[in-house]
Amino acid sequence: MPTFRRETFLPFPRADVFGWFTRPGALVRLTPSFFGTILAEPSDGINPGSTAAMGVGAPGGLGMWLGSAAGSVRGVLPQALAGSTWARPEVRWDALHTELVPGESFTDVMAKGPLASSSHRHSFRDGGGGTVMLDEMHYELPAPVRNKWTHGQMEAELARMFAFRERQLRADLAFHAAHAGPPLTIAVTGAHGLVGRQLGALLGGGGHTVLRLVRSAPRAADEIFWDPDAGVVDTSGLARADVVVNLAGHPIGGRFTPAVKEAIRRSRVRGTGLLARSLASLAPDGVQRTLVCGSAVGYYGADPHAGLGGGNPSPLLESAPSGDDFLASVCRDWEAACEPAAAAGVRVVNVRTGIVLSAGGGVLQRLLPLYLAGVGGPLGDRQWQSWVGIDDIAGIFAHAALTDSVEGPVNGVAPHPVTAGGFARILGRVLQRPAALKVPEIGPKLLLGRQGAAELALASQRVSAAKIQGSGYEFRNAELEPALRHILGKPQP
């Protein structure tokens, strides 16, 4: 039976490293989007008898192409169809935890899945002033495909995944070490979204209790009911939270029809206002609370640099004026809806998020099928794109929640924005694919309409990350190429 082994040194105490694996969110944080998705988190941590489920894609470039293409299709399907099995080209992998030696090792096996068998043992020992972690995976491929070539493919895919896991674990542990403090209770709206899921897992790994606001009757102790359209929230449940993070909002990415524009604005302003008023009503209990609310760099308008001259404008600080287009007005109203909480003494942070990069959703996921097929290219050329990796935007929200000195608007972007042409060249280099076919403007206009294309696909916003860096946040990936290599599982230079 083949055995895959990887030894990792982590410059952190063994108790901290092992403890991280016992907390909620570990599996989410360790599962790269290029590998698959988490269908069910561990039912009882790493204790024997605990079960979990993943959806695993095909290995290598084929799996990435299928996964990103399917994700792009799901993004435009009605919700009922988006969850269909045919829209998810993955094979289910059920895992069962079988052995646990606290502080030293734990083992999980594949109870059902695509391999003939699989057993994964994680062991930990002190060494070199930190922790040495050894992953040993014994596996057997199905008999019909058991040959030298498929074994090599399997080894390459495992090496790719465990390299991602090492970087992810090291960065998460460093984040928690930098944000040491008493555990908090943090309520999150949009907890099952692209950013929300990673944020909840990151916070859980730090020992914080994460509550999720849901729109149906709560089925677990960590759920709080709310219905922003009806103006209803379980205030007693909200009172349990030290921090509320608001990520809820109607998706932005389709045609800006009157109905869609109303849904975009209403879903953000109503929900935020409800939370702000509810937190204000709790202020007399004397608990110092925080509201961290999403916003976007669309606050500055689709082309805030127009008329300034030159191709290298100064990055926009949070003090820059708002734009005058639709998304700018939404962001203004969104941020203004927090005012009741701020007036009552609640610490309020508005994270103006840039283009979030993940293979599991958003702009990058939609670009991948084109680039992998060799027909990718820049969407525009000189437009500035203020991007941020999925792990850094989760980290920025977590940092804002855990750092008392952070207040007011904060740009949630990486320190080094790029032009559309530069983005295309770097993505092509990472994927080892051509990136020369410039997308004509008629393309996004057909998909998004004239207004949607102007404010989304063809927007130019060069935004500063100085404030979040000055508050003490350390970026995992400040440059685009290492960020894309990590997200896509490509070797770092």
Secondary structure as GFF3:
##gff-version 3
##sequence-region A 1 493
A	DSSP	beta_strand	3	10	.	.	.	ID=ss1
A	DSSP	alpha_helix	14	22	.	.	.	ID=ss2
A	DSSP	alpha_helix	26	30	.	.	.	ID=ss3
A	DSSP	beta_strand	36	40	.	.	.	ID=ss4
A	DSSP	beta_strand	51	56	.	.	.	ID=ss5
A	DSSP	alpha_helix	60	76	.	.	.	ID=ss6
A	DSSP	alpha_helix	79	82	.	.	.	ID=ss7
A	DSSP	three_ten_helix	85	87	.	.	.	ID=ss8
A	DSSP	beta_strand	91	101	.	.	.	ID=ss9
A	DSSP	beta_strand	105	112	.	.	.	ID=ss10
A	DSSP	beta_strand	117	127	.	.	.	ID=ss11
A	DSSP	beta_strand	130	140	.	.	.	ID=ss12
A	DSSP	three_ten_helix	143	145	.	.	.	ID=ss13
A	DSSP	alpha_helix	148	178	.	.	.	ID=ss14
A	DSSP	beta_strand	185	189	.	.	.	ID=ss15
A	DSSP	alpha_helix	194	205	.	.	.	ID=ss16
A	DSSP	beta_strand	209	214	.	.	.	ID=ss17
A	DSSP	beta_strand	223	227	.	.	.	ID=ss18
A	DSSP	beta_strand	232	233	.	.	.	ID=ss19
A	DSSP	alpha_helix	235	238	.	.	.	ID=ss20
A	DSSP	beta_strand	243	246	.	.	.	ID=ss21
A	DSSP	alpha_helix	258	282	.	.	.	ID=ss22
A	DSSP	three_ten_helix	283	285	.	.	.	ID=ss23
A	DSSP	beta_strand	290	296	.	.	.	ID=ss24
A	DSSP	three_ten_helix	297	300	.	.	.	ID=ss25
A	DSSP	alpha_helix	326	336	.	.	.	ID=ss26
A	DSSP	alpha_helix	339	343	.	.	.	ID=ss27
A	DSSP	beta_strand	347	353	.	.	.	ID=ss28
A	DSSP	beta_strand	355	357	.	.	.	ID=ss29
A	DSSP	alpha_helix	362	372	.	.	.	ID=ss30
A	DSSP	beta_strand	384	385	.	.	.	ID=ss31
A	DSSP	beta_strand	387	389	.	.	.	ID=ss32
A	DSSP	alpha_helix	390	402	.	.	.	ID=ss33
A	DSSP	beta_strand	408	412	.	.	.	ID=ss34
A	DSSP	beta_strand	418	419	.	.	.	ID=ss35
A	DSSP	alpha_helix	420	431	.	.	.	ID=ss36
A	DSSP	alpha_helix	442	452	.	.	.	ID=ss37
A	DSSP	pi_helix	453	457	.	.	.	ID=ss38
A	DSSP	alpha_helix	466	470	.	.	.	ID=ss39
A	DSSP	alpha_helix	480	488	.	.	.	ID=ss40
###
